[in-house]
Structure formats: structure tokens, C-alpha cells
Amino acid sequence: MSMKTVFITGADRGVGFALSRIFAENGWRVFAGKFLDYWKELDELKKQFPETVELIPLNVGSTQSVQEAAKTVSQKTDTVDVLVNCAGISRGEGEEAFRQIVNVNAVGAMRMVEAFLPLMQKGEKRLCFVSSEAGSITVAHRKGEAPYYPMSKSALNMAVKLMFNELRPKGYSFRLYHPGWVNSYMGGDVKSTRGKYEPEQAAMPAFKQFTGHRDWEDALVMTDVENQAWPF
């Protein structure tokens, strides 16, 4: 039985890094998108799994970088079974910050899918997206803060729905995941301490959902760490 392959964006730290480790520990070949040259956790993971973890330079906010990453991976394998879109940013003020947040959080995932579809044709065809309740219009409750992050996640959710409409009939399956309030680095290089979950706690149920089968693949549902459905 051949080894399954996953590509993970935003793999430097947080949930993306935790997912990279879990996939590697479970015998997957992991292509980890590396954005932060100065952040060394991925380098240590590579040392632990030298044969199965590969670090791929990646900035999902750049079409050129995404295309180069897909080209690099295509030279190493002809199949990617699972694509995990985990890269995200959340902080900033003004129009430029808004453009950057949407560019990374929503458009970045679209770039990745477009670039990696040729590599997924012969694989498991599983497309995974880390979203948030912040993007749910139905349960929107936030106020008194910059709307850029919630707006970017709403855009992501819509993009995933449109991709689902197009690609589900072609055999692709989808996972839209809300990890909960995680102690992450999305606001910068300092890890948040106010969250409900550590990255590893959010990553394990994500791994199970991203790799597991559902009887209801023809429905797009956003699920959380307890596998409960959320409106989006």
C-alpha cells in the first residue's frame, strides 16, 4: 500500500504545525508550506522525519510562490491526496491590512486549489479548509473590532462553497473546519494565551475529520472540534 501524501499551508506554527506533526506521526508523506525562515519548529520536524517531511517555501499571498510550490512538489510526486489550507493572518488596520488579510485568508486558498488540482487528479481528492465561526453570517456576534478577519473568513466560506459546487461532481470531497478559539500566532510572533484550545487540541480532531470518511459527502458542512455542525 503506497504512502498517502498531504500538503499543508501555514505549517510553520500553530494548528498548521500541529497538523504537520500529526500527519507525519501517522505515516503520511508531508509537504509543509514554510513561510517563516526564522521560525525553526518545522526544521526540527524535518529532522525527526527526514524521509517523509519536506519543507516547501510558500507564501499563499503570492500567485508566483504558489505556482512555484506546486511545481516543486510535482517534481517529487505525481499525487497529492489531501490539501490542507491552514495559512491565516488576523491583525492590521487600514485598507492595506484589509487587502492583505483577504488575500491570504480567502484568495490564498483559492490559489492553492487551482495550482494543486493537477496533482490531485489521481489521489484521494480531499480539499480541507480551516475557517472560523467568525465568518458565519448567521451567528455573527462580534462588535467593536476591525471587521477584516471575519469578512475574510466569510469570503473563504463562499469560495469553498463555489468550489464545492464545481468540484464535488468531479469526485472531490471537502472539509470546512472551525477549530475554535486557539492559542495561535495569527496576530504576530507572540502566541496568544486567551484561547480555549492549544493548537494540538484543535489539530487532532481536524486530522480525524480531514482523513475520515463521511456518508454525507454531498453536503458541505462546517464542523468544529467536536464534529458538530455550524452555520456559515
ABEGO torsion letter per residue (X at the ends): XBBBBBBBBGAABEAAAAAAAAAAAAGBBBBBBBABAABAAAAAAAAABAAABBBBBBBAABAAAAAAAAAAAAAABABBABBBBABBBABEBEAAAAAAAAAAAAAAAAAAAAAAAAAAAABAGBBBBBBBAAABAAABABBGBBAAAAAAAAAAAAAAAAAAAAAAAAGBBBBBBBAEBBBBAAAEABBBAABABBAAAAAAAAAAAAABBBAAAABBBBBBAAGBBBBX
